[in-house]
Amino acid sequence: MHQIVTEGNAARVLLAAAKHADLFVVGNRGHGGFADALIGSVSVRCLHHATCPVVIIRRGTPARSRSSPGRPGRAHRPAPAT
């Protein structure tokens, strides 16, 4: 495993790094309380602009996958329950 540090808009940097990926996994930091029920703006932008399926990992909840809406062949498939 290697680490890359890049400067720039978080969503743009992540989307560029995932351009040729088969699966894009992004975390959600959350802010506690009501805001924790929502996903962040970076996660939303990645979800809607990625060229591959996206999984958003929320702290304290089971992982679920959702593909970008409006893209052929990218149906919503929830992750299997563990």
Rosetta silent file (secondary structure, phi, psi, omega in degrees, C-alpha in Angstrom):
SEQUENCE: MHQIVTEGNAARVLLAAAKHADLFVVGNRGHGGFADALIGSVSVRCLHHATCPVVIIRRGTPARSRSSPGRPGRAHRPAPAT
SCORE:     score description
SCORE:     0.000 S_00000001
   1 L     0.000  144.618  177.401    0.000    0.000    0.000 S_00000001
   2 L  -134.091  160.000 -175.985    1.178    3.518   -0.704 S_00000001
   3 L  -117.838  137.366  178.117    0.008    6.966    0.275 S_00000001
   4 L  -124.822  130.254  176.689   -0.392    9.974   -1.999 S_00000001
   5 L  -107.183  124.211 -177.284   -0.870   13.516   -0.725 S_00000001
   6 L  -131.642  140.597  178.499   -2.523   15.840   -3.220 S_00000001
   7 L   -97.027  142.267  176.446   -3.614   19.457   -2.923 S_00000001
   8 L   142.991 -176.365  177.478   -6.901   20.657   -4.379 S_00000001
   9 L   -61.671  126.130 -172.931  -10.660   20.344   -4.191 S_00000001
  10 H   -56.069  -48.805 -178.177  -11.362   17.066   -2.376 S_00000001
  11 H   -63.643  -44.008 -179.988  -14.075   15.794   -4.723 S_00000001
  12 H   -62.406  -43.199 -179.425  -12.094   16.663   -7.870 S_00000001
  13 H   -63.791  -45.517  179.785   -8.932   14.999   -6.552 S_00000001
  14 H   -64.984  -42.971  179.301  -10.801   11.838   -5.532 S_00000001
  15 H   -63.370  -39.920  177.616  -12.705   11.633   -8.827 S_00000001
  16 H   -64.581  -40.557 -179.749   -9.475   12.033  -10.808 S_00000001
  17 H   -67.812  -28.817 -177.454   -7.804    9.298   -8.761 S_00000001
  18 L   -97.417    9.745 -174.464  -10.764    6.953   -9.337 S_00000001
  19 L   -52.089  -40.003 -177.586  -11.103    7.698  -13.051 S_00000001
  20 L  -110.558   18.313 -177.327  -10.150    4.175  -14.165 S_00000001
  21 L   -77.914  156.024  174.016  -11.288    2.319  -11.051 S_00000001
  22 L   -88.028  -24.739  179.594  -13.716   -0.608  -11.020 S_00000001
  23 L  -150.321  136.999 -177.976  -15.123    0.486   -7.652 S_00000001
  24 E  -115.190  116.394 -179.838  -14.887    3.792   -5.806 S_00000001
  25 E  -112.949  125.422 -178.913  -15.046    3.642   -1.995 S_00000001
  26 E  -131.945  143.129  178.550  -15.256    6.884   -0.051 S_00000001
  27 E   -89.798  162.928  176.985  -15.732    7.493    3.665 S_00000001
  28 E  -125.422  116.777 -175.232  -18.155    9.876    5.294 S_00000001
  29 L   -69.294  -42.537 -177.790  -16.870   11.778    8.294 S_00000001
  30 L    70.797  157.846 -177.953  -20.238   12.942    9.647 S_00000001
  31 L  -126.608    9.498  179.848  -20.704   15.763   12.090 S_00000001
  32 L    81.311  159.541  177.768  -22.916   14.162   14.754 S_00000001
  33 H    62.103 -144.461 -177.881  -26.594   14.762   15.476 S_00000001
  34 H   -61.369  -39.122 -178.205  -28.888   15.484   12.555 S_00000001
  35 H   -61.003  -26.787 -179.699  -26.016   16.209   10.171 S_00000001
  36 H   -67.453  -22.391  178.963  -24.759   12.649   10.699 S_00000001
  37 H   -74.337  -14.710 -178.300  -27.901   11.341    8.982 S_00000001
  38 L  -104.582  154.920  173.237  -26.796   13.074    5.781 S_00000001
  39 L   -93.715  153.058 -175.014  -23.828   12.327    3.584 S_00000001
  40 L   -72.724  167.720 -177.627  -21.347   15.089    2.953 S_00000001
  41 H   -65.219  -33.790  177.877  -21.012   17.256   -0.121 S_00000001
  42 H   -66.408  -45.111  178.857  -17.789   15.509   -1.199 S_00000001
  43 H   -61.234  -42.873  179.930  -19.489   12.096   -1.001 S_00000001
  44 H   -63.015  -45.624 -179.597  -22.518   13.376   -2.941 S_00000001
  45 H   -63.281  -41.687  178.003  -20.356   14.879   -5.677 S_00000001
  46 H   -63.287  -42.067  179.792  -18.323   11.675   -5.960 S_00000001
  47 H   -59.381  -43.687 -174.880  -21.501    9.612   -6.095 S_00000001
  48 H   -84.121  -16.431 -175.684  -22.980   11.649   -8.931 S_00000001
  49 H  -116.942   -2.545 -179.443  -19.838   12.146  -11.025 S_00000001
  50 L   -70.435  151.397  179.412  -17.913    8.878  -10.692 S_00000001
  51 L   -95.773    7.713 -179.951  -17.480    6.693  -13.778 S_00000001
  52 L  -142.535  171.332  176.365  -17.818    3.471  -11.762 S_00000001
  53 L   -58.975  146.940 -176.642  -19.985    2.137   -8.903 S_00000001
  54 E  -121.190  137.413  172.494  -19.567    4.050   -5.626 S_00000001
  55 E  -119.429  126.323  177.078  -19.681    2.790   -2.026 S_00000001
  56 E  -107.646  119.594  179.664  -20.002    5.364    0.755 S_00000001
  57 E   -94.427  116.229  177.365  -18.916    4.099    4.169 S_00000001
  58 E   -99.754  139.069  179.507  -20.694    5.901    6.980 S_00000001
  59 L   -62.649  129.066  174.309  -19.321    5.676   10.483 S_00000001
  60 L    81.598    5.128  178.042  -21.398    3.376   12.711 S_00000001
  61 L  -130.154  155.091  176.649  -23.646    1.964    9.976 S_00000001
  62 L   -63.466  149.537  179.849  -23.397   -1.075    7.692 S_00000001
  63 L   -70.753  140.841  175.157  -21.906   -0.398    4.269 S_00000001
  64 E  -135.250  149.447  178.988  -24.323    0.081    1.373 S_00000001
  65 E  -112.064  148.776  176.204  -23.588    0.632   -2.279 S_00000001
  66 E  -150.035  132.831  178.486  -25.348    2.924   -4.684 S_00000001
  67 L   -92.830  162.279  179.811  -24.497    3.699   -8.251 S_00000001
  68 L   -63.065  133.023  179.325  -24.878    7.047   -9.886 S_00000001
  69 L   -67.832  150.129  175.699  -28.458    7.631  -11.059 S_00000001
  70 L    80.993    6.581  179.039  -29.125    7.914  -14.751 S_00000001
  71 L  -106.925  120.349 -179.010  -26.216    5.763  -15.851 S_00000001
  72 L   -57.664  142.291  176.175  -27.191    2.677  -17.875 S_00000001
  73 L    76.017   11.089 -178.802  -26.124   -0.647  -16.403 S_00000001
  74 L  -122.182   67.731 -178.039  -25.543    0.786  -12.937 S_00000001
  75 L   -73.379  153.454  176.567  -28.492   -0.476  -10.910 S_00000001
  76 L   -72.979  123.044  177.766  -28.801    0.133   -7.169 S_00000001
  77 L  -131.610  106.251  178.144  -27.666   -2.990   -5.335 S_00000001
  78 L   -62.131  148.254  177.901  -27.596   -2.892   -1.526 S_00000001
  79 L   -67.906  146.781  178.363  -24.618   -4.604    0.094 S_00000001
  80 L   -61.545  143.084  178.056  -25.355   -8.021    1.607 S_00000001
  81 L   -69.757  142.016  179.154  -26.211   -7.945    5.295 S_00000001
  82 L  -112.912    0.000    0.000  -23.489   -9.251    7.596 S_00000001
